[in-house]
Amino acid sequence: MNLARALGSIGGLTLASRVLGLVRDSLFARYVGASFASDAFLIAFRLPNMFRALFAEGAFSAAFIPMFNKKVGDERGNGLPDGIAFAQDVLSVLLPILIVMTVILELTAWPVTLTLSGGFHDVTDAQFAQAVMFSRFTIPYLMLISIVSLLGGILNSLHKFWVNAAAPILLNITQIAALLLFHSPDPIVTGRNQAIAVSVSGALQLAWLAWACRANGVGIRPRLPRLSPDVKRMLALIWPAAAGAGAVQINLVVSSALAAHFLSHGSVTYIYMADRVNQLPLGLIGIGLGTVLLPMISRQLGSGQEAAAMETQNRGMELALLLTLPATVALIVCGGPIVAALFEHGRFDAADTLYTAQALAAFSIGLPSYILVKVLTPGFYARADTKSPVRYATVSMVVNLVLNLVLILPLKHMGPPLATALASTVNTALLYRALRQRGHFAPDARLRRRAWRLAAAALAMGLVLWLLQGLLTPYTHGSWTVRTGAMAVLVGAGGVVYAIATFALGAFTRADLAFLRRRRAA
């Protein structure tokens, strides 16, 4: 229940961020559509977005939080002051590296864009130069979001989860403001303004986290770099953690580059829009669970509570399945109406909706594995093992590349998403097997009893949604009020059916409900 409460503390803000993200993407579809301009911006945004996922949501937390918690909780030390001193040492080394890396990327933006896009498909030199310009505008975000990750890691360790969860809202608000105030009849101009907005949002997020740290008694100031033994150890942990945590993101980069090179204009946009819808449950469930599980498990292991850590991970997996399975079925069954309601207006037409829904169905096959990766990897990171996840992620990336090359021509825009989904499933299977073999995780009787019941309840919900979507599809093309109403009916009906099915099948019982009420009253 502590796990559920902690997840709930950031769930509302994460939901707000994801909803605003959908509003941003809907406006982007209206003003830019599925075209070279949209593909060029999305390729430029892919690198900083990947960096955010690797560091803000993965590698930095995996390496930094357990070490920071150890410093704060060491009874032989000074507690929080020791943790702050460690954080300052990290910042003193990290900041010069980030500045140099940003300068190098700005100078090499042309080959970087070429690598990320595969050269695009059938573009002029002038068009490619515009794509490079977009990349140069977004590159500073990498440095800014990395410092944000450091400050967010400190606040997460102090159980101030909501502050860090609120930061991405600033990205969405900034981009929405740029779309509403600075859109142009020329999609290239609108795309350029979006690229500028990305880096502006990074500065705003940094200011927000810096203020929150000061408000919580944490003052971090840059000083001369010092490679202390702790910093050396953290740097040794962070790079394998980046690859391990970022397998999905790296797979998406490969998919986008191949789509830009082999497929017609708009294909990158179909894949991106599908991924954005797929990211909604991933952001609400997977990233939230990963954020909460790592400090919990690291504290339990640090105090020798192996059984408690095992229980926490079992409940994390149960909670992930409870929330993920219905989302997976709903996105596969109702992808068309969902995409139409969100994006089909302005420059985004019915054909774009169809292709995006097809890509969404392919992505959604891997949704459980995307989220279970977030549940399983804390079992490694909390034990200071960042190398095992990177080995499995490397296998996953090879599988993704091979499947992309095999599937992209026959399945077109569905090939890369399907390859990403299958590769993530391979990654999940390898992580699970390793934890089982080491005795660090075993599904308990409660998880085994409930997992198949949750799957059956999700399938029952899917059948009802399949019968219902035909009645609601005509209402996904009206005004925003009508579209919102149609989606509310669809989501509400699915939620009611799933809730009834979970009780009927015994996946959720009256005793669970009574326990929840007692804990809430307490």
C-alpha positions as CSV (number, residue, x, y, z in Angstrom):
1,M,0.0,0.0,0.0
2,N,3.0,2.3,0.6
3,L,4.0,1.6,-3.0
4,A,0.5,2.4,-4.3
5,R,0.4,5.6,-2.2
6,A,3.8,6.7,-3.5
7,L,2.8,6.0,-7.1
8,G,-0.4,7.9,-6.6
9,S,1.5,10.9,-5.3
10,I,3.1,11.4,-8.7
11,G,0.4,9.8,-10.8
12,G,-1.8,12.9,-10.9
13,L,1.1,15.1,-12.1
14,T,2.3,12.6,-14.6
15,L,-1.3,12.3,-15.9
16,A,-1.5,16.1,-16.2
17,S,1.9,16.1,-18.1
18,R,0.8,13.3,-20.5
19,V,-2.6,14.9,-21.1
20,L,-0.9,18.2,-21.9
21,G,1.5,16.3,-24.2
22,L,-1.5,15.0,-26.1
23,V,-2.8,18.5,-26.4
24,R,0.5,19.6,-27.7
25,D,0.6,16.7,-30.2
26,S,-2.9,17.4,-31.3
27,L,-2.1,21.1,-32.0
28,F,1.1,20.0,-33.8
29,A,-0.9,17.7,-36.0
30,R,-3.3,20.6,-36.8
31,Y,-0.6,23.1,-37.7
32,V,2.1,20.9,-39.2
33,G,0.4,17.7,-40.2
34,A,2.3,14.6,-41.4
35,S,4.9,16.1,-43.7
36,F,8.7,16.7,-44.1
37,A,8.4,19.6,-41.7
38,S,6.9,17.3,-39.0
39,D,9.4,14.6,-39.7
40,A,12.3,17.0,-39.5
41,F,11.3,18.4,-36.1
42,L,10.6,15.0,-34.7
43,I,14.0,13.8,-35.8
44,A,15.6,16.9,-34.1
45,F,13.5,16.2,-31.0
46,R,14.4,12.5,-30.9
47,L,17.9,13.1,-29.6
48,P,17.1,15.3,-26.6
49,N,14.0,13.2,-25.9
50,M,16.1,10.1,-25.8
51,F,18.6,11.8,-23.5
52,R,15.8,12.8,-21.2
53,A,14.5,9.2,-21.0
54,L,18.0,7.8,-20.6
55,F,19.1,10.1,-17.8
56,A,16.0,11.7,-16.2
57,E,14.0,8.5,-16.2
58,G,16.8,5.9,-16.1
59,A,20.5,5.9,-15.9
60,F,21.2,8.9,-13.7
61,S,18.6,7.8,-11.1
62,A,19.9,4.2,-11.3
63,A,23.4,5.2,-10.5
64,F,22.9,8.3,-8.3
65,I,19.9,7.5,-6.0
66,P,21.3,4.4,-4.3
67,M,24.6,6.1,-3.6
68,F,22.9,9.3,-2.4
69,N,20.6,7.3,-0.1
70,K,23.6,5.4,1.3
71,K,25.3,8.7,2.1
72,V,22.2,10.1,3.8
73,G,21.4,7.0,5.7
74,D,24.9,6.2,6.9
75,E,24.8,6.4,10.7
76,R,28.6,6.9,10.8
77,G,28.3,10.1,8.7
78,N,26.5,13.4,8.9
79,G,23.4,12.3,7.0
80,L,22.0,14.8,4.5
81,P,25.1,17.1,4.4
82,D,27.2,14.2,3.2
83,G,24.6,13.5,0.5
84,I,24.7,17.1,-0.6
85,A,28.5,17.2,-0.7
86,F,28.4,14.1,-2.9
87,A,25.9,15.7,-5.2
88,Q,28.1,18.8,-5.5
89,D,31.0,16.6,-6.4
90,V,28.9,15.0,-9.1
91,L,27.8,18.4,-10.5
92,S,31.3,19.7,-10.5
93,V,32.4,16.9,-12.8
94,L,29.1,16.6,-14.8
95,L,28.8,20.2,-15.8
96,P,32.1,20.6,-17.7
97,I,31.4,17.3,-19.5
98,L,27.9,18.5,-20.5
99,I,29.2,21.9,-21.8
100,V,31.9,20.2,-24.0
101,M,29.4,17.7,-25.3
102,T,26.9,20.4,-26.2
103,V,29.5,22.4,-28.1
104,I,30.6,19.2,-30.0
105,L,27.1,18.3,-30.9
106,E,26.4,21.8,-32.1
107,L,29.5,21.7,-34.3
108,T,28.6,18.2,-35.6
109,A,24.8,18.8,-36.0
110,W,25.0,17.9,-39.7
111,P,26.3,14.3,-39.3
112,V,24.2,13.9,-36.2
113,T,21.1,14.7,-38.1
114,L,22.2,12.5,-40.9
115,T,22.7,9.6,-38.5
116,L,19.3,10.1,-36.8
117,S,17.4,10.5,-40.0
118,G,19.2,8.1,-42.3
119,G,19.4,11.1,-44.7
120,F,15.6,11.3,-45.0
121,H,13.8,10.0,-48.1
122,D,14.0,12.1,-51.3
123,V,14.9,15.6,-49.9
124,T,16.8,18.5,-51.3
125,D,19.9,20.0,-49.7
126,A,17.9,23.0,-48.6
127,Q,15.4,20.8,-46.8
128,F,18.1,18.9,-45.1
129,A,19.7,22.2,-44.0
130,Q,16.4,23.1,-42.3
131,A,16.4,19.8,-40.4
132,V,20.0,20.5,-39.2
133,M,18.9,23.9,-38.0
134,F,16.1,22.3,-36.0
135,S,18.6,20.0,-34.4
136,R,20.9,22.9,-33.4
137,F,18.0,24.6,-31.6
138,T,17.2,21.4,-29.6
139,I,20.7,20.3,-28.6
140,P,21.1,22.7,-25.6
141,Y,18.2,20.8,-24.0
142,L,20.5,17.8,-23.4
143,M,22.7,19.8,-21.0
144,L,19.8,21.4,-19.2
145,I,17.8,18.2,-18.7
146,S,20.9,16.4,-17.4
147,I,21.3,18.9,-14.5
148,V,17.5,18.7,-13.9
149,S,18.0,14.9,-13.5
150,L,20.6,15.4,-10.8
151,L,18.3,17.8,-8.8
152,G,15.3,15.5,-9.4
153,G,17.3,12.5,-8.1
154,I,18.0,14.4,-4.9
155,L,14.3,15.3,-4.4
156,N,13.2,11.8,-5.2
157,S,15.6,10.5,-2.5
158,L,14.0,12.9,-0.1
159,H,10.5,11.6,-1.0
160,K,9.6,14.8,-2.8
161,F,8.4,12.8,-5.8
162,W,5.8,15.3,-6.9
163,V,8.3,18.1,-7.6
164,N,10.3,16.1,-10.1
165,A,7.1,14.7,-11.6
166,A,5.8,18.3,-12.3
167,A,8.9,19.3,-14.3
168,P,7.8,17.8,-17.7
169,I,4.6,19.8,-17.5
170,L,6.8,22.9,-18.3
171,L,8.0,21.3,-21.5
172,N,4.4,20.7,-22.7
173,I,3.2,24.2,-21.6
174,T,6.1,25.9,-23.4
175,Q,5.5,24.0,-26.7
176,I,1.7,24.5,-26.5
177,A,2.3,28.3,-26.1
178,A,4.7,28.3,-29.1
179,L,2.1,26.5,-31.2
180,L,-0.7,28.8,-30.2
181,L,1.2,32.1,-30.3
182,F,3.8,31.5,-33.0
183,H,2.3,29.0,-35.6
184,S,2.6,30.0,-39.2
185,P,1.0,29.0,-42.6
186,D,4.5,27.7,-43.4
187,P,4.9,24.3,-41.5
188,I,8.7,24.8,-41.5
189,V,8.4,28.0,-39.5
190,T,6.1,26.3,-37.0
191,G,8.6,23.4,-36.7
192,R,11.5,25.8,-36.1
193,N,9.6,27.6,-33.3
194,Q,8.8,24.2,-31.7
195,A,12.6,23.4,-31.7
196,I,13.4,26.7,-30.0
197,A,10.6,26.0,-27.4
198,V,12.3,22.7,-26.4
199,S,15.4,24.4,-25.1
200,V,13.4,27.2,-23.5
201,S,11.5,24.6,-21.6
202,G,14.8,23.0,-20.4
203,A,15.8,26.3,-18.8
204,L,12.4,26.6,-17.1
205,Q,12.6,23.1,-15.7
206,L,16.1,23.8,-14.4
207,A,14.8,26.9,-12.6
208,W,11.9,25.0,-11.1
209,L,14.1,22.2,-9.7
210,A,16.7,24.6,-8.4
211,W,14.0,26.5,-6.5
212,A,12.5,23.3,-5.1
213,C,15.9,22.1,-3.9
214,R,16.5,25.4,-2.1
215,A,13.0,25.3,-0.6
216,N,13.9,21.8,0.9
217,G,17.2,22.9,2.4
218,V,19.4,21.6,-0.4
219,G,21.8,24.1,-1.8
220,I,23.9,22.9,-4.8
221,R,26.6,25.1,-6.2
222,P,29.1,24.4,-9.0
223,R,32.8,24.3,-7.9
224,L,36.1,23.1,-9.3
225,P,35.8,19.5,-10.6
226,R,37.0,16.8,-8.2
227,L,37.0,13.2,-9.2
228,S,36.4,11.7,-5.7
229,P,36.2,7.9,-5.4
230,D,32.4,8.1,-5.1
231,V,32.1,10.1,-8.3
232,K,34.4,7.7,-10.1
233,R,32.2,4.8,-9.0
234,M,29.0,6.6,-10.0
235,L,30.5,7.4,-13.5
236,A,31.4,3.7,-13.8
237,L,27.8,2.8,-13.1
238,I,26.0,5.4,-15.2
239,W,27.1,4.5,-18.7
240,P,26.0,0.9,-18.6
241,A,22.9,2.0,-16.8
242,A,22.2,4.4,-19.7
243,A,22.3,1.7,-22.3
244,G,20.3,-0.7,-20.0
245,A,17.6,1.9,-19.2
246,G,17.5,3.3,-22.7
247,A,17.0,0.2,-24.8
248,V,13.5,1.2,-25.8
249,Q,14.6,4.7,-26.6
250,I,17.6,3.6,-28.6
251,N,15.3,1.1,-30.5
252,L,12.9,4.0,-31.3
253,V,15.9,6.1,-32.7
254,V,16.8,3.2,-34.9
255,S,13.2,2.8,-36.0
256,S,12.8,6.5,-36.8
257,A,16.1,6.6,-38.8
258,L,15.1,3.6,-40.9
259,A,11.6,5.0,-41.4
260,A,12.9,8.3,-42.5
261,H,15.3,6.7,-44.9
262,F,13.2,3.9,-46.4
263,L,9.6,5.2,-46.2
264,S,7.6,8.1,-47.6
265,H,7.3,11.5,-45.9
266,G,5.0,11.3,-42.9
267,S,6.0,7.9,-41.8
268,V,8.2,9.2,-39.0
269,T,5.2,11.3,-37.9
270,Y,2.9,8.2,-37.9
271,I,5.3,6.3,-35.7
272,Y,5.9,9.3,-33.4
273,M,2.1,10.0,-32.9
274,A,1.5,6.3,-32.2
275,D,4.4,6.2,-29.7
276,R,3.0,9.3,-28.0
277,V,-0.4,7.6,-27.4
278,N,1.5,4.4,-26.3
279,Q,3.6,6.5,-23.9
280,L,0.5,7.6,-22.0
281,P,0.2,4.4,-19.9
282,L,3.9,3.9,-20.0
283,G,4.4,7.3,-18.4
284,L,1.6,6.9,-15.9
285,I,2.5,3.4,-14.8
286,G,6.0,2.3,-15.8
287,I,8.0,5.5,-15.1
288,G,6.1,6.1,-11.9
289,L,6.7,2.6,-10.7
290,G,10.4,2.7,-11.6
291,T,10.7,6.1,-9.8
292,V,9.1,4.7,-6.6
293,L,10.6,1.2,-6.6
294,L,14.3,2.0,-6.8
295,P,14.6,4.1,-3.6
296,M,12.2,1.7,-1.8
297,I,14.1,-1.5,-2.8
298,S,17.6,0.1,-2.2
299,R,16.6,1.2,1.3
300,Q,15.2,-2.3,2.1
301,L,18.3,-4.1,0.8
302,G,20.5,-1.6,2.6
303,S,19.0,-2.6,5.9
304,G,19.2,-6.3,5.1
305,Q,15.4,-6.8,4.4
306,E,15.7,-9.2,1.4
307,A,12.2,-10.6,2.0
308,A,10.7,-7.1,2.1
309,A,12.4,-6.2,-1.2
310,M,11.1,-9.4,-2.8
311,E,7.6,-8.5,-1.6
312,T,7.9,-4.9,-2.9
313,Q,8.9,-6.2,-6.4
314,N,6.0,-8.7,-6.4
315,R,3.5,-6.0,-5.6
316,G,5.1,-3.7,-8.1
317,M,4.6,-6.4,-10.8
318,E,1.1,-7.0,-9.7
319,L,0.2,-3.3,-9.8
320,A,1.9,-3.0,-13.2
321,L,-0.2,-5.9,-14.7
322,L,-3.4,-4.6,-13.1
323,L,-3.0,-1.2,-14.9
324,T,-1.1,-2.3,-18.0
325,L,-3.1,-5.2,-19.4
326,P,-6.4,-3.3,-19.9
327,A,-4.5,-0.4,-21.5
328,T,-2.8,-2.8,-23.9
329,V,-6.0,-4.4,-25.0
330,A,-7.8,-1.0,-25.4
331,L,-5.0,0.5,-27.6
332,I,-5.0,-2.5,-29.9
333,V,-8.8,-2.7,-30.2
334,C,-9.7,1.0,-30.2
335,G,-6.6,2.6,-31.8
336,G,-8.6,4.0,-34.7
337,P,-11.2,6.0,-32.7
338,I,-8.5,7.1,-30.2
339,V,-6.2,8.5,-32.9
340,A,-9.1,10.1,-34.8
341,A,-10.4,11.9,-31.7
342,L,-6.9,13.2,-30.7
343,F,-5.3,14.1,-34.0
344,E,-7.6,14.1,-37.0
345,H,-8.2,17.7,-37.9
346,G,-6.4,20.5,-39.8
347,R,-3.5,19.0,-41.8
348,F,-3.9,15.5,-40.3
349,D,-6.4,13.6,-42.4
350,A,-8.2,10.2,-42.3
351,A,-5.4,8.4,-44.1
352,D,-2.9,9.7,-41.5
353,T,-5.3,8.4,-38.8
354,L,-5.4,4.9,-40.3
355,Y,-1.6,4.6,-40.6
356,T,-1.1,6.0,-37.1
357,A,-3.6,3.5,-35.6
358,Q,-1.9,0.6,-37.4
359,A,1.5,1.7,-35.9
360,L,-0.2,2.1,-32.5
361,A,-1.5,-1.5,-32.5
362,A,2.0,-2.7,-33.3
363,F,3.6,-0.6,-30.5
364,S,0.9,-1.7,-28.0
365,I,1.8,-5.4,-28.3
366,G,5.0,-4.5,-26.3
367,L,3.3,-2.3,-23.8
368,P,3.4,-4.9,-20.9
369,S,7.1,-5.5,-21.6
370,Y,8.0,-1.8,-21.7
371,I,6.5,-1.4,-18.3
372,L,7.8,-4.6,-16.7
373,V,11.3,-3.5,-17.7
374,K,10.8,-0.5,-15.3
375,V,9.6,-2.9,-12.6
376,L,12.5,-5.4,-13.0
377,T,15.5,-3.2,-13.5
378,P,15.4,-1.7,-9.9
379,G,16.1,-5.2,-8.7
380,F,19.5,-4.9,-10.4
381,Y,20.2,-1.2,-9.8
382,A,19.4,-1.4,-6.1
383,R,22.2,-4.0,-5.9
384,A,24.6,-1.7,-7.8
385,D,24.5,-4.0,-10.8
386,T,24.2,-1.8,-13.9
387,K,26.1,-4.2,-16.2
388,S,23.6,-7.0,-16.4
389,P,20.8,-4.8,-17.8
390,V,23.1,-3.4,-20.4
391,R,24.0,-6.8,-21.7
392,Y,20.4,-7.7,-22.1
393,A,19.6,-4.3,-23.6
394,T,22.4,-4.9,-26.1
395,V,20.8,-8.2,-27.1
396,S,17.5,-6.4,-27.4
397,M,18.9,-3.7,-29.6
398,V,20.4,-6.3,-32.0
399,V,17.1,-8.0,-32.2
400,N,15.4,-4.7,-32.9
401,L,17.8,-3.8,-35.7
402,V,17.4,-7.2,-37.4
403,L,13.6,-7.2,-37.1
404,N,13.5,-3.6,-38.4
405,L,15.4,-4.6,-41.5
406,V,13.2,-7.7,-42.0
407,L,9.9,-6.0,-41.4
408,I,10.2,-2.4,-42.6
409,L,9.6,-3.0,-46.3
410,P,6.8,-5.5,-46.1
411,L,5.0,-3.9,-43.2
412,K,6.1,-0.3,-43.9
413,H,5.2,2.1,-41.0
414,M,4.0,-0.9,-38.9
415,G,7.4,-2.7,-39.2
416,P,9.5,-0.5,-36.8
417,P,6.9,-0.4,-34.0
418,L,6.5,-4.1,-34.2
419,A,10.2,-4.7,-34.1
420,T,10.5,-2.4,-31.1
421,A,7.7,-4.2,-29.2
422,L,9.2,-7.7,-29.9
423,A,12.7,-6.5,-28.9
424,S,11.4,-5.1,-25.6
425,T,9.8,-8.4,-24.9
426,V,13.1,-10.1,-25.4
427,N,14.7,-7.6,-22.9
428,T,12.0,-8.3,-20.3
429,A,12.4,-12.1,-20.6
430,L,16.2,-11.8,-20.1
431,L,15.8,-9.5,-17.0
432,Y,13.2,-11.8,-15.5
433,R,15.3,-14.9,-16.0
434,A,18.4,-13.4,-14.5
435,L,16.6,-12.3,-11.3
436,R,15.0,-15.7,-11.0
437,Q,18.3,-17.5,-11.4
438,R,20.0,-15.4,-8.8
439,G,17.2,-15.8,-6.3
440,H,16.5,-12.1,-6.3
441,F,12.9,-12.5,-7.5
442,A,10.3,-15.2,-7.6
443,P,6.6,-14.6,-8.2
444,D,4.7,-15.4,-5.0
445,A,1.5,-17.3,-4.8
446,R,-0.6,-14.1,-4.9
447,L,1.0,-12.9,-8.1
448,R,0.7,-16.3,-9.8
449,R,-3.0,-16.5,-8.8
450,R,-3.9,-13.1,-10.0
451,A,-1.9,-12.6,-13.2
452,W,-4.0,-14.9,-15.4
453,R,-7.2,-13.5,-13.9
454,L,-6.1,-9.9,-14.8
455,A,-5.4,-11.0,-18.3
456,A,-8.8,-12.7,-18.6
457,A,-10.5,-9.5,-17.3
458,A,-8.7,-7.4,-19.8
459,L,-9.8,-9.6,-22.7
460,A,-13.4,-9.4,-21.5
461,M,-13.1,-5.6,-21.5
462,G,-11.6,-5.8,-25.0
463,L,-14.6,-7.7,-26.4
464,V,-17.0,-5.1,-25.0
465,L,-14.9,-2.2,-26.5
466,W,-14.7,-3.9,-29.9
467,L,-18.5,-4.1,-29.9
468,L,-18.9,-0.5,-28.7
469,Q,-16.3,1.3,-30.9
470,G,-18.4,1.1,-34.0
471,L,-21.2,3.1,-32.3
472,L,-18.8,5.8,-31.1
473,T,-16.6,6.2,-34.2
474,P,-18.9,8.8,-35.9
475,Y,-18.5,11.0,-32.8
476,T,-14.7,11.1,-33.0
477,H,-14.8,13.7,-35.8
478,G,-17.0,16.4,-34.3
479,S,-16.2,19.3,-32.1
480,W,-13.8,19.0,-29.2
481,T,-16.7,18.6,-26.8
482,V,-18.2,15.7,-28.9
483,R,-14.8,14.0,-29.3
484,T,-14.1,14.3,-25.5
485,G,-17.5,12.9,-24.7
486,A,-17.0,9.9,-27.1
487,M,-13.6,9.2,-25.5
488,A,-15.1,9.5,-22.0
489,V,-17.8,7.0,-22.8
490,L,-15.2,4.6,-24.3
491,V,-12.9,4.9,-21.4
492,G,-15.7,4.8,-18.8
493,A,-17.3,1.7,-20.3
494,G,-14.0,-0.1,-20.5
495,G,-13.2,0.8,-16.9
496,V,-16.5,-0.4,-15.6
497,V,-16.3,-3.7,-17.5
498,Y,-12.7,-4.3,-16.4
499,A,-13.6,-3.6,-12.7
500,I,-16.6,-6.0,-12.8
501,A,-14.5,-8.6,-14.5
502,T,-11.6,-8.4,-12.0
503,F,-14.1,-8.9,-9.1
504,A,-16.0,-11.7,-10.9
505,L,-12.7,-13.6,-11.7
506,G,-11.2,-13.0,-8.3
507,A,-8.3,-10.8,-9.5
508,F,-9.5,-8.2,-7.0
509,T,-11.5,-9.1,-3.9
510,R,-13.8,-7.6,-1.3
511,A,-11.0,-8.1,1.2
512,D,-8.7,-6.0,-0.9
513,L,-11.3,-3.2,-1.1
514,A,-11.9,-3.4,2.7
515,F,-8.1,-3.2,3.3
516,L,-7.9,-0.1,1.1
517,R,-10.6,1.6,3.0
518,R,-9.0,0.8,6.4
519,R,-5.6,2.2,5.2
520,R,-7.2,5.3,3.8
521,A,-9.1,5.9,7.1
522,A,-5.8,5.4,9.0
